[in-house]
Amino acid sequence: MPYKFRVAATQTALPDTVVFLSMLFRRRNKNQKIAFCLGDGCGLGNLVQALSAVQALHEAGHTVDLFISGTYYRGISDIVKETPFVRTIYENTCRNSETIYDVCIESFLSDHRVDNAKKIIKLKPDWNTGSEYEHYCRAAAQLGATKFNPPALPIADRQFHLQLRNILFHAGCSQRKVWDRKRWPHYPELAERLVQNGFSLYCCGAEDEIIDHPRVIAYNSLRIQETAALIQQCELFVSNDSGLMHLAAALRKKQIAIFTATNPRKSAPHYNPNSFVITPPITCFPCQGNETVWENCHDWRCREAITVDAVYRLIKKVTAA
């Protein structure tokens, strides 16, 4: 199937001091070979958040190879294959054909990195100083990148002919059981209220993410490029904290992200100016990053603390704008 490379029109601004340093670095260090290592357990969301930085490095004159490790998520690299800003994609290995890299950017996800780089930039998971997306961009800025545009992604040339006043849901998240608490459980009830108000509803994702409601049309088990096309064509994307949430953000779609347990300082799609985030009004939120709270919580009351009415009212507000 043919693909169209599409990119949104907005870009992420960096502080003036970072821009100055990146421009200074760019004048002195062009055409470097960079290994961008996303580490063990890399998911679609981690990959998509890194792509603006990878693209910016390419536009700054560097050559970038991408390293993705982990066995939980298969096929995620398809969203970046054939893109002009990545030379080679290495999956589940750090062995490579390069003699030596000038720089290796090492993700916070793990210590997996190439062993043939002159310099290592190790990212640290400090979400008080910036989100995951921002940390990737700052690393790229150290190497002379200045323009952080939405990445040009290979989107399938397929039309889904969605009805007017449509909403596309992604009711799932990662396939790893540890992330089940990210799944907000009230999509069927929300769908019922929205149908009564004249919305056309669709859902995407895997087979176990189909919303159990007769008026929700399911587009499940699509290839990632087709899912990107479906998201591109919807009017509003509503999801949990998931990889497809970040794909919608990269496409700059109007979106609502439901965060139950995970930390929005790390993962919220705030780099998308069309995003809205809803979180539970409880004191233990977010438990991600607080291992004691995370391990001792068994009722996941954060999922119930976000009510159907709260999400419904936000949808009405966003769609009225």
Buried (B, 14 or more C-beta within 10 A) or exposed (E): EEBBEBBBEBBBEBEEEBBEBBBEBBEEBEEBBBBBBBBBBBBBBBBBBBBBBBBBBBBBBBBBBBBBBBEEBEEBBBBBEEBEBBBEBBEEEBEBEBEEBBBBBBBBBBEBBBEBBEEBBEBEEEBEEBBBBBBBBBBBBBBBBBBBBBBBBBBBEBEBEBEEBBBBBBBBBBBEEEBBBBBBEBBEBBBBBBBEEEBBBBBBBEEEBBBEBEEBBBBBEBBBBBBBBBBBBBBBBBBBBBBBBBBBBBBBBBBBBBBBBBBBBBBBBBBBEBBBBBBBEEEBBBBBEBEEBBEEBEEBBBBBBBBBEBBBEBBEEBBEE
